[in-house]
Every structure is written in structure tokens, then in C-alpha cells.
Amino acid sequence: MRGARGYTLVELLVVVGLIAAALAVGAAAMRSGMPGAQLRGAARELAAQLRYTRAQAIATGQSQLFTLDARTREWQAPNRRHGSLPREVAIVATGARIEQENPDQVAVRFFPEGAATGGRILLKRGDAAWQVDVEWLTGQVTLQRAAARP
């Protein structure tokens, strides 16, 4: 009788072990990249909503207000747009004092000609940070990586 062809139990267990190890390494790599993606996504969302607010001011011919409450992490834009930032993201925001309703809130007002009261929102998580700037003269909104300061 000739030897049966196939795999031994040991060979199968080795292959299953290698697959499990590869999946564990891949899952760990994905989890470590998620906080950075979440931070970048939050910064992009804020920049997009600020640009939307500016566009609404220009289109309607009326000043429009964007607000962000650093304590509750909630933002509001024109036309009942609103949302919130993840709890894991730290916020450092500065804006025109005249627009602040409370100390935890930053507000940026956009005017019909496109100008704004200006402001800066810094989002941090661990060693990573993204900065959203609003130029007061032009109302231009820019997004860039920043150094996470303590």
C-alpha cells in the first residue's frame, strides 16, 4: 500500500498558527493608525464646515456664524448643520472675543464679502495635531499638520 497523500495535523496547525499571527499583526497595525485617521477626519470636517459657513455668507449676502464649544465638543454651522468631535480629541481654539458667548466657546463670523473675524482651532491626540486657521481679511480656511504642544 502506498503512502496516503495529504497534510499531517502538525502541518495544518503550523499553517493556521501563521495565519493567526499575520492577522494579529495586521489588526494591531490598523488599530494604531485609526487614532491618526480619526484626528485628520475631524480636522477635515471642521475645515469643510467653516468653508461652508463662508460660502453661505457670500451666497446669502448676510453674515453667518460658526461656533464650536470646546467643553461639549459640539459645533454648529448655518442651516441647522451641527455635529460633534470625538472625545479623544483635545481642542485648543482661539477666536474673536466679541463673538464668544461663553469662555469654552469659539465662534467665527463670516461676512458677505468673504472676510471673517478669524480664528484658529488646534485638534490634538497624543503626539499628533492638526490646525485649522481662518484668515480674518480673506476668510480663507486652511488645514495643516501642527506640532502637538502640551
C-alpha positions in Angstrom: 0.0 0.0 0.0 1.4 3.3 -1.0 1.6 6.2 1.5 -1.5 8.4 1.6 -1.1 11.8 0.2 -2.2 14.8 2.2 -1.1 17.0 5.1 -0.3 16.0 8.6 -2.0 17.5 11.6 1.2 19.3 12.6 1.5 20.9 9.2 -2.1 22.2 9.3 -1.6 23.5 12.8 1.6 25.4 11.7 -0.3 27.0 8.8 -3.3 28.0 11.0 -0.8 29.5 13.5 1.0 31.5 10.9 -2.4 32.9 9.6 -3.5 33.8 13.1 -0.2 35.6 13.7 -0.4 37.5 10.5 -4.0 38.6 11.3 -3.0 39.7 14.8 -0.1 41.9 13.4 -2.4 43.4 10.7 -5.1 44.2 13.3 -2.6 45.9 15.6 -1.3 47.9 12.7 -4.8 49.0 11.7 -5.7 50.0 15.3 -2.6 52.1 15.7 -3.4 54.0 12.5 -7.1 54.7 13.5 -6.4 57.5 16.0 -4.5 59.5 13.4 -7.2 58.9 10.8 -9.9 59.9 13.3 -8.0 63.1 14.1 -7.4 64.0 10.5 -11.0 63.3 9.7 -12.2 65.6 12.5 -10.0 68.4 11.3 -11.2 68.0 7.7 -14.8 68.1 8.8 -14.2 71.3 10.8 -12.5 72.9 7.8 -15.3 71.9 5.5 -17.9 73.3 7.8 -16.0 76.6 8.1 -15.8 76.8 4.3 -19.5 76.0 4.0 -20.3 78.8 6.5 -18.2 81.3 4.4 -19.9 80.2 1.2 -23.3 80.7 2.9 -22.3 84.2 3.9 -21.3 85.1 0.4 -24.3 83.4 -1.3 -27.0 84.9 1.1 -25.4 88.3 1.5 -25.7 88.0 5.3 -23.1 87.3 7.9 -23.0 83.7 9.1 -21.7 82.3 12.4 -19.8 79.0 13.0 -19.5 78.0 16.7 -17.5 75.3 18.5 -17.9 74.5 22.2 -14.6 73.1 23.4 -16.3 71.6 26.5 -19.1 69.7 24.8 -17.1 69.3 21.6 -20.2 70.3 19.5 -20.1 72.6 16.5 -22.9 74.5 14.7 -22.9 75.9 11.2 -25.7 77.7 9.2 -28.8 75.9 8.1 -29.0 73.7 11.2 -25.8 71.9 10.4 -24.2 70.5 13.5 -22.0 67.8 14.8 -19.5 66.8 17.4 -15.9 65.9 17.7 -14.6 62.6 19.2 -14.0 62.6 23.0 -10.4 61.5 22.5 -9.5 64.7 20.6 -8.3 67.7 22.6 -9.3 71.1 21.4 -7.4 74.4 21.7 -9.4 77.2 20.0 -9.0 80.9 19.7 -11.3 83.4 18.0 -12.6 86.9 18.3 -13.6 87.7 21.8 -16.6 89.7 20.7 -18.2 86.6 19.3 -17.8 84.4 22.4 -20.9 83.7 24.3 -19.0 81.8 27.0 -15.4 81.0 27.7 -15.5 77.5 26.4 -16.9 78.6 23.0 -15.1 79.8 19.9 -17.0 81.5 17.2 -16.0 82.7 13.7 -18.3 85.1 11.9 -18.1 85.3 8.1 -19.2 88.4 6.3 -20.9 88.7 2.9 -17.8 89.9 1.2 -15.9 86.8 2.3 -13.9 88.3 5.2 -14.2 86.8 8.7 -13.4 87.6 12.4 -10.6 85.0 12.1 -9.6 82.2 14.4 -7.6 79.0 15.0 -8.7 75.6 16.0 -6.0 73.1 17.1 -7.0 69.5 17.4 -4.6 67.2 19.3 -4.5 63.5 20.0 -1.3 62.1 21.6 1.7 63.4 19.6 -0.3 64.3 16.5 -2.1 67.6 15.8 -4.0 69.4 13.0 -4.6 73.1 12.8 -7.5 74.8 11.1 -6.9 78.5 10.5 -9.4 81.2 9.3 -7.8 84.3 8.0 -9.6 87.4 9.1 -9.0 89.5 5.9 -10.0 87.0 3.3 -11.9 84.4 5.3 -9.7 81.7 3.7 -9.8 78.4 5.7 -6.6 76.4 5.7 -5.8 73.0 7.2 -2.3 71.8 8.1 -0.4 69.4 10.4 0.8 71.1 13.5 3.1 70.3 16.4 1.2 68.9 19.4 2.2 71.3 22.2 1.5 70.5 25.8 
